[in-house]
Amino acid sequence: MTNTNETSQTEQKLYEVITYEDNVVFNYTLPEKEEQESIDHDLTFVWEDTIEKFIEEHGADKEYTVHTFKQKRAKEIYLEQVEGRTDDLIEEVQEEIANKMKFGFEFTGQLHNDD
């Protein structure tokens, strides 16, 4: 008689996430200028299909990373972190564009001084 419980315990299911980096360009036009400007940043993307499909879509030369997790919750936390970094970057770019529109140039100093 074989013990199937022993096999299932040693074959622990792994959770994988495939990510890749790509350059994203945010285009905008200031009201006083007709010329379009852009801000570019590298951003991490999550590929939600197989590695084979990734290579088919992006080619064999495109770099990717496979992140492996033992628990589903660890995978979910990682995905939340990637999403959080993406949201932070988008907010940063929006603020940068808003500052350029407000001041007509790139403003990096304090808005007020409490001295």
Secondary structure, DSSP 8 states (H G I E B T S, - for coil): ---HHHHHHHS---EEEEEEEEEEEEEE--TT--S-EEEEEEEEEEE-S-HHHHHHHH-TTS--EEEEESSHHHHHHHHHHHHHHHHHHHHHHHHHHHHHHHHSS---S-S----
